[in-house]
Amino acid sequence: TISRKGLMFGILAGALALVLFPVWPFMVKYAIWLVSLYMLIFLIGILLVRLIVYVVCVVLGYNVWILPNLLGDYGFFESFKPFIYA
């Protein structure tokens, strides 16, 4: 487990990094912006594919829902279980 000193150091370093965000180099800010943009596009893509598969299955008379826990309040790995829910 992480010691209390290590956890406190991590919290303080994270807070200091956030406070000093205005003095970060432009390339670092741009890289963070690009990563967040690509993550948003990826999430919207997953949601659209999931919706299309669900609509097609409902039209064909099946009750299938892919990644039912994706937007729930679960952990990372629990969000992807079960893969197909019937």
BELMOJO-V161025 format. One record per residue. N is the residue number from 0. SS is DSSP state (hx for helix, st for strand, lp for the rest). OMEGA is omega in radians with two decimals (none if undefined). D_FIRST is the distance of its C-alpha to the first C-alpha in Angstrom with 1 decimal. Layout:
# BELMOJO-V161025
N/SS/OMEGA/D_FIRST
N/SS/OMEGA/D_FIRST
This chain:
# BELMOJO-V161025
0/lp/3.13/0.0
1/lp/3.13/3.8
2/lp/-3.13/6.4
3/hx/3.13/9.4
4/hx/3.12/11.6
5/hx/3.12/10.1
6/hx/3.12/10.0
7/hx/3.09/13.5
8/hx/3.12/14.7
9/hx/3.13/13.9
10/hx/-3.13/15.8
11/hx/3.12/18.6
12/hx/3.10/19.0
13/hx/3.12/19.2
14/hx/3.12/21.7
15/hx/3.12/23.7
16/hx/3.13/23.9
17/hx/3.14/25.3
18/hx/-3.11/27.7
19/hx/3.14/29.0
20/hx/-3.14/29.6
21/hx/-3.12/33.4
22/hx/3.07/33.4
23/lp/3.07/31.6
24/lp/-3.10/33.9
25/hx/-3.10/35.9
26/hx/3.11/34.6
27/hx/3.10/30.9
28/hx/-3.14/32.0
29/hx/3.12/34.2
30/hx/3.11/31.5
31/hx/3.11/29.1
32/hx/3.13/32.2
33/hx/3.13/33.0
34/hx/3.13/29.5
35/hx/3.10/29.6
36/hx/3.13/33.2
37/hx/3.09/32.5
38/hx/3.10/29.6
39/hx/3.12/32.1
40/hx/3.11/34.8
41/hx/3.14/32.6
42/hx/3.11/31.6
43/hx/3.09/35.2
44/hx/3.10/36.3
45/hx/-3.13/34.1
46/hx/3.12/35.4
47/hx/3.10/39.0
48/hx/3.12/38.8
49/hx/3.13/37.3
50/hx/3.14/40.1
51/hx/3.12/42.8
52/hx/3.14/41.7
53/hx/-3.13/41.6
54/hx/3.12/45.1
55/hx/-3.14/46.6
56/hx/3.12/45.3
57/hx/3.12/46.7
58/hx/3.13/50.0
59/lp/3.08/50.2
60/lp/3.12/49.5
61/lp/3.10/45.9
62/lp/-3.10/42.9
63/lp/3.11/40.0
64/st/-3.12/37.1
65/st/3.13/34.7
66/lp/-3.07/31.1
67/lp/-3.08/31.8
68/lp/-2.98/28.3
69/lp/-3.09/28.2
70/lp/3.14/28.9
71/lp/3.13/27.3
72/lp/-3.12/24.3
73/lp/3.03/21.9
74/lp/-3.08/18.9
75/lp/-3.08/19.7
76/lp/3.12/20.2
77/hx/3.13/21.9
78/hx/-3.07/24.4
79/hx/3.10/25.9
80/lp/-0.31/26.5
81/lp/-3.08/29.2
82/lp/3.08/30.9
83/st/-3.11/34.4
84/st/-3.13/35.1
85/lp/none/38.6
